[in-house]
């Protein structure tokens, strides 16, 4: 809920790691999970490799809050689910994260997070929320396994999904 952004970002940045520029990664040059293209769009001008290497958690915090946490209404989601949906938004885009959420709670998966989606997801509590989070993570994993880059990155992605699920379940009050 409202107080989980900082912890969720800390956990996400731990998983994202530092600077990488793997030619097999469609995201290209990335630091702290922020792609060069996304950072350029956010700051409104081209950036160099030096600029990308210089990113710090403090610099990227407002980026993550605006582009991902707020877009998936993280402050309005239940503890644990907020982190889980945020992590998917960062990896696969807010629209995909919301569609997974909608699919799991049985509302039309249009990628828009309106009152119908919020009402449907808000009904999950306690063990029901834990079951929901597990299903959400399975939906995410199934999607990742369908990607052409699964053979290259699948082991790491699978580990990440398991870690996110474990952390999310621990956050459920």
N, C-alpha and C positions, 0 to 999 in steps of 0.2 A: 504494500500500500504506500501511502505518502512518504514513509520514511525509508523505503528500500532502495532508492536510486543509487545512493553512494555505495552501499554494499554490493548491489548488483553490478555496478560499473567496476568496482574493485575485482570482483570475481571474473567478469568478462575480460578485463585487461590482463589478468593472470593467464587466462586461456589464449588470448590473442598473441601475447608475446611482443617482441620488438620488431625491428626492421627486417623485412624479407622482400625479395624480388625474384620469385620463382617463375621461370618462363612457362611452366606448366599450369600456373594459377591464372585463370581468366581475370582475376582482380588486379593483377599486375603489382607494381610497387606498392607496398603496404607497410605501415608502422602503427603499432598499437591497435591493429585491426582496421585502421583507416586507410582506404585506398587513395592513391594519388588523385584519381579522377574525382572522388567524393570530396576530398579536401579542397581541391581547386574550385569545385562548385561552391563549397561552403564559404571559402575566403574570397571568391570572386575574381581570382587571377591565377595564372600559371604558377606552379611551384617547381623547384628543382629537387634533385635527389638529396642535396644538402638540407633543404627545407624539410623534407620528409623525415630524414634521419634525426632532425632536431625536435620533432614533436615530443611533447611531454604529456603525462596524464592531466595536468592542470590545463594545458592548451586544448586537449580534445574533450574535456568534460562537457562544455556547453554544446559542442557538436553532437555528442551522443545523446544529450538530453533533448535537444531540439529535433534532430533527425530521426531518432528511434524511440526513446522512452515516451516522449510526448505523443508521437504519432500512434503508438499502440496503447495510449492511455494508461501507462504504467501506474500512475498514482491512484487509479480507480480499480485496479485489479487486486485480487486477494494475494496475501503474502505467499511467496513461492511461485505462483503463476505469473506474477509481474516479472520476476527475473527470467523465467523460462521463455516467455513471449518476447521479452527484450532481446535475449540472446539470439532467438530465431530471426528477429527483425534485423539485427546487425549482420547475420550471416546470409540471409535470404531475402531481405527486404521487408519493410513493414506490411505491405500488402499480402505477402505470402504468410507472414506470421499471423495476421488477422484471419486469413482464409483458413489456416489450420485450426485456429481458435473456433471459428464459426462451424467448421465441419465437426469438430469434437463436441460442440454443445448443441448441434442439430438445427442451426439456423442457416438460411441461404448464404453460401460462401461467395460474397461479392467483394470482399476485401475492404469494405467500408465499415468503420467501427461506430455504429450509431446506437440509439437507445435499445433497440431490439437485441443486439449482440450483448450489450452491457447487462441487460436484464437477464438474459439466458445464462451468461457466465457467472453472474453474481449469486445464483442459486446454489452453487457448489460450495460446500463447507466440510470441514473435518476429513473423514475418510473418503467422502465423495469427491472432495477436492483433490485428494491424493490420487485417486483412481483417474480423475480427469487429467491431472498432470502427467501421469504415466501414459495415458492414451495419446496426449498431445505430443509427448516425446517420441512415441512410436510412429505417429504420423510424420513427424519431422525426419526420423531415421529412414522411413520408407521412401520419402521424397529424395533424400540424399543418395540413397542406394540406386535411384533411377538416373542420377546424373552421369554424364560420360566421364567425368573426372574421379568417379568413385574408386576406380582401380588405383589411382595415384594417391588420393588423399583419404580414402575410406577408413583406414585403420584409425587415423587421428580424429576424423569426424565422429566415428562410432564411439571412441573414448570420450570425446567432448560431450556428446549427447548423454552418455551414461553419467558423466560428472555433473552436468547441468541438472539432470533429473534428480540425482542424489541430493544436490544442494537445495534444489527447489522443494523437495519433500521435507528436508530438514527445516525449511523456513515456515512450513505450514504450522499455524498455531492451533 
